[in-house]
Amino acid sequence: MNQHYTDTVAALGVALLADIPVVLWGAPGQGKSSVVEALGEGAGFHVETVIASLHEPTDFAGIPAIDPVNGTARRLPPDWARRVVDLGADGVPSIVFYDEISTTPPATQAALLRPILTGWVGDLSLPAGTRSVAAANPPDVAADGWDLAPPLANRFLHLHWSLPADVVRDGFTVGWPRVVVPRASEQVLRDHVVEAKALVAAFLNVRPELVTRVPASSEDAGRAFPTPRSWEMAARLYAAAKATGGNATVTALLLSGAVGPAAAGEFTEFLRRLDLPDPEALLADPESYVVPTSRGDKVFATAAAVFAAMSRETTGDRWLACGTILAKIAEAGLADMAFLYARRWAQKDVRPPGVQPTSAHMTALAPILREIGLLTQGSGRPV
């Protein structure tokens, strides 16, 4: 089977795991609706298809009506939203598939922001876990096509979709491929997100001009571009890909679809050059860590990786080893980076019962330990 198609399908599955809205870009007749239906069937989701081009703004913002009981105005949801809520009450999650969004006028696109961003349709809240997938044809091939408005475009992961000849051949003969959503525990995902956000923060610290870069042309502004919002999406997608064993191509598709090819390429190269030490090796032998004081970005990312690894499996020895790494960073003159993670490291819900920081920890991390009440003021003794 065509590898690019396989990787794109995998990227779509990772995005749904990470709960990131996705828009599939492609020419008409490329099976976008079919793959979403197959994905829902394989993952146990109800798929609620909403042809966006046939709806008015009020169908997403809610239809204004007067409540006869108290005389106040309400916004009534459409029937498709009620179906999603009713199914959710029965334990069936939904994917809301917004088809043909590139043929919706700007007013309707603006109304779509609320259900996609907050999960509210009129005065009705969609169940937690409801996923959003959209399909769009490029404006030059869509009937009455529009570019996506930047506020809407910036809330989506953008994936290019096409059906290669071999996939069509197999689909007509032996059946269409099964689409699955990968699995990972909530705790594993959270730990990977902590690490991924630290990597993004370290990158943006050295490339601050890429925090926000809105394209000049309306066409490019209707696709992926970097903003704080889309960088957060990129971090969650990167974390989900790592947690589920996504390959390098899948990860590249996710990053590029979140912040655009240029920013994603620079971030990927930054990660390649970062060459972080293995956090498990550092937890096994924390005294071996030599702080590279000239590479603040590397130190920041290392602290995040060590803390995330310790959080995945917290024992007394691993907690103490993490503290030793943070103490070394503080002693090397990078206390702000050490304190950022030490504040969480020293909390009671993270610290194993009966384990106390060492004297070296108390010396190097004293301000944080006093702040949270683990070290008495003017004393070198733990509380």
Number of C-alpha atoms within 10 A of each C-alpha: 11 11 10 16 16 15 19 20 23 23 29 31 21 29 26 23 21 23 17 23 21 25 27 23 21 20 20 15 11 15 15 22 19 12 17 24 19 18 24 20 15 13 15 15 20 20 22 18 17 17 16 24 18 13 12 17 18 19 22 26 23 20 17 13 12 12 11 8 6 7 9 9 11 14 19 20 21 17 10 15 23 16 15 22 21 15 15 18 11 8 10 16 23 24 24 24 23 22 23 21 24 26 24 25 19 16 12 21 24 17 19 23 18 16 19 22 14 10 19 20 26 21 13 17 16 21 20 11 15 20 24 23 24 27 25 27 23 18 16 11 11 16 12 12 19 22 23 26 19 18 13 20 23 24 21 26 30 29 23 14 21 19 17 14 11 11 18 14 13 13 12 10 9 8 11 15 15 12 20 19 21 21 13 14 9 9 11 18 21 18 20 26 24 17 24 25 21 20 24 20 20 21 22 17 14 12 14 11 10 21 21 15 15 17 15 8 8 14 15 16 20 21 26 26 29 25 17 15 15 24 24 19 27 27 25 28 31 26 26 31 28 19 20 17 12 19 13 13 15 22 25 20 24 30 28 24 26 33 32 21 17 12 21 23 15 14 21 17 11 18 17 10 10 18 10 13 14 12 20 14 12 19 24 13 14 20 12 11 15 12 19 12 13 8 10 16 21 22 23 21 25 26 23 25 24 25 28 23 21 23 20 13 9 17 16 13 14 23 23 23 21 27 28 24 27 30 23 23 27 21 16 15 12 18 18 12 19 26 21 15 20 24 15 15 22 21 14 11 9 14 19 17 10 6 12 17 20 13 13 14 20 22 15 22 27 22 16 21 25 18 12 14 14 19 20 15 15 8 11 13 13 17 12
